[in-house]
């Protein structure tokens, strides 16, 4: 039996969801038996591959690079999961939305032409930080800030076994 091709991605977020993923502890051994991690910030892989079965995306869409990557990932992944509250709702990254971004960047960088207003070495910031579903269709939502390891496993294990995951009640808790 071929292994499930799984990817994880990190956009505007704190990496807490990835840390929680690593908190699967000994369950990572079962994950490794049934899945191949084909892309992740915890692995040194530069390009998002074709034919990914499941991708868990942490963080909100905050800049043009995230936007481009998300559109590419959606084309290459069978199942796209909003991984954590930032990906599900925009959460903490969206706190910047009511602020005038140009003024904030000028203040933070203490210069008239700060990075992030135009494309350059730093990707251009979007006017608003967006949840994934504001940009592309999302197949599953895995809330939590971060989602606890048990909730991640309750979602992942059925997927690894070729079954449909079901989250309900406390499994859909935010924060």
C-alpha positions as CSV (number, residue, x, y, z in Angstrom):
1,X,0.0,0.0,0.0
2,X,1.4,3.4,-0.9
3,X,1.8,6.0,1.7
4,X,-0.4,9.1,1.9
5,X,1.4,12.2,0.7
6,X,1.1,14.8,3.4
7,X,2.3,18.4,3.5
8,X,2.2,21.2,6.1
9,X,2.6,24.9,5.4
10,X,3.1,28.0,7.5
11,X,1.7,31.4,6.5
12,X,1.1,34.3,8.9
13,X,1.1,32.5,12.2
14,X,3.3,31.7,15.1
15,X,4.2,28.1,14.3
16,X,2.2,26.9,17.3
17,X,0.2,24.5,15.1
18,X,3.4,22.9,13.9
19,X,4.6,22.6,17.5
20,X,1.3,20.9,18.4
21,X,1.8,18.6,15.4
22,X,5.1,17.6,16.9
23,X,3.4,17.0,20.2
24,X,1.8,13.9,18.6
25,X,4.9,12.3,20.2
26,X,4.8,8.4,19.7
27,X,1.8,8.8,17.3
28,X,4.3,10.3,14.9
29,X,5.7,6.7,14.4
30,X,2.2,5.6,13.2
31,X,2.0,8.7,11.1
32,X,5.4,7.8,9.5
33,X,4.3,4.3,8.8
34,X,1.3,5.5,6.8
35,X,2.4,8.9,5.4
36,X,5.2,10.5,3.7
37,X,5.9,14.2,4.6
38,X,6.5,15.7,1.2
39,X,6.6,19.4,2.2
40,X,6.9,21.2,5.5
41,X,8.7,24.0,7.2
42,X,10.2,21.3,9.5
43,X,11.8,19.7,6.4
44,X,14.2,21.2,3.9
45,X,12.1,21.0,0.8
46,X,12.0,24.1,-1.5
47,X,9.1,23.5,-3.9
48,X,5.6,22.4,-3.2
49,X,5.2,19.0,-5.0
50,X,2.4,17.7,-7.3
51,X,-0.2,15.2,-6.2
52,X,-0.3,15.9,-2.4
53,X,-3.1,14.0,-0.7
54,X,-3.5,16.2,2.4
55,X,-2.1,19.6,3.2
56,X,-2.4,21.3,6.6
57,X,-2.0,25.1,6.3
58,X,-1.2,27.1,9.4
59,X,-1.7,30.9,9.5
60,X,-3.6,33.5,7.7
61,X,-3.0,34.7,4.1
62,X,-1.1,38.0,4.8
63,X,1.0,38.8,1.8
64,X,1.3,38.3,-2.0
65,X,3.7,35.3,-1.5
66,X,1.1,33.5,0.7
67,X,-1.6,34.3,-1.9
68,X,0.5,32.8,-4.8
69,X,1.5,29.8,-2.7
70,X,-2.1,29.1,-1.6
71,X,-3.5,29.2,-5.2
72,X,-0.7,26.8,-6.3
73,X,-1.2,24.5,-3.3
74,X,-5.0,24.3,-3.9
75,X,-4.3,23.1,-7.4
76,X,-1.9,20.4,-6.2
77,X,-3.6,19.1,-3.1
78,X,-6.6,16.8,-2.9
79,X,-7.5,17.8,0.6
80,X,-6.8,21.2,2.0
81,X,-7.1,21.7,5.8
82,X,-7.3,25.1,7.5
83,X,-4.9,24.2,10.4
84,X,-5.6,26.3,13.5
85,X,-7.6,29.4,14.3
86,X,-5.4,31.8,12.2
87,X,-6.1,29.7,9.1
88,X,-9.8,29.2,10.0
89,X,-10.7,32.7,11.0
90,X,-7.7,35.0,10.5
91,X,-7.4,35.2,14.3
92,X,-4.4,37.1,15.6
93,X,-2.9,38.1,12.2
94,X,-6.3,39.8,11.3
95,X,-5.9,42.1,14.3
96,X,-3.9,44.3,11.9
97,X,-6.9,44.6,9.5
98,X,-8.4,47.9,11.0
99,X,-5.0,49.6,11.2
100,X,-3.7,51.7,8.3
101,X,-1.0,49.4,7.0
102,X,1.1,52.1,5.3
103,X,1.3,54.2,8.5
104,X,2.1,51.1,10.6
105,X,4.9,50.0,8.3
106,X,6.4,53.5,8.2
107,X,6.3,53.7,12.0
108,X,7.8,50.2,12.5
109,X,10.6,50.7,10.0
110,X,11.0,54.4,10.8
111,X,11.4,55.3,7.1
112,X,9.2,56.8,4.3
113,X,9.6,53.7,2.0
114,X,9.3,50.6,4.2
115,X,9.3,47.1,2.9
116,X,6.0,45.4,2.4
117,X,4.2,48.2,0.5
118,X,5.5,47.1,-2.9
119,X,6.8,43.8,-4.2
120,X,10.5,43.4,-3.4
121,X,12.7,41.3,-1.1
122,X,9.8,41.4,1.3
123,X,6.5,40.3,-0.2
124,X,3.9,43.0,-0.5
125,X,1.4,42.9,2.5
126,X,-2.2,42.4,1.5
127,X,-4.6,45.1,2.6
128,X,-6.1,42.5,5.0
129,X,-5.0,39.3,6.6
130,X,-7.5,36.6,5.3
131,X,-8.6,33.2,6.5
132,X,-7.8,30.5,3.9
133,X,-11.5,30.1,3.0
134,X,-11.7,33.7,1.8
135,X,-9.3,32.8,-1.0
136,X,-9.8,29.1,-1.9
137,X,-12.2,26.2,-1.1
138,X,-11.2,24.5,2.2
139,X,-12.1,20.9,2.8
140,X,-11.7,20.7,6.5
141,X,-11.3,23.2,9.4
142,X,-9.2,22.2,12.4
143,X,-9.7,24.9,14.9
144,X,-7.7,25.7,18.0
145,X,-4.9,28.1,19.0
146,X,-3.1,25.8,18.6
147,X,-5.2,22.7,18.0
148,X,-4.2,20.2,20.7
149,X,-2.3,17.1,19.6
150,X,-5.2,14.9,20.5
151,X,-7.5,16.9,18.2
152,X,-4.9,16.8,15.4
153,X,-4.7,13.0,15.8
154,X,-8.5,12.6,15.9
155,X,-8.5,14.3,12.5
156,X,-5.4,12.7,11.0
157,X,-5.8,9.1,12.0
158,X,-9.0,8.4,10.0
159,X,-7.5,10.2,7.0
160,X,-4.4,7.9,7.3
161,X,-6.8,4.9,7.3
162,X,-8.6,6.1,4.2
163,X,-11.7,7.2,6.2
164,X,-13.5,10.5,6.5
165,X,-12.6,12.4,9.7
166,X,-15.4,13.7,11.8
167,X,-15.0,16.6,14.2
168,X,-17.8,17.7,16.4
169,X,-18.6,19.2,19.8
170,X,-15.4,20.1,21.8
171,X,-13.3,19.1,18.7
172,X,-14.6,22.3,17.0
173,X,-13.6,24.6,19.9
174,X,-11.6,27.7,19.1
175,X,-8.7,29.0,21.1
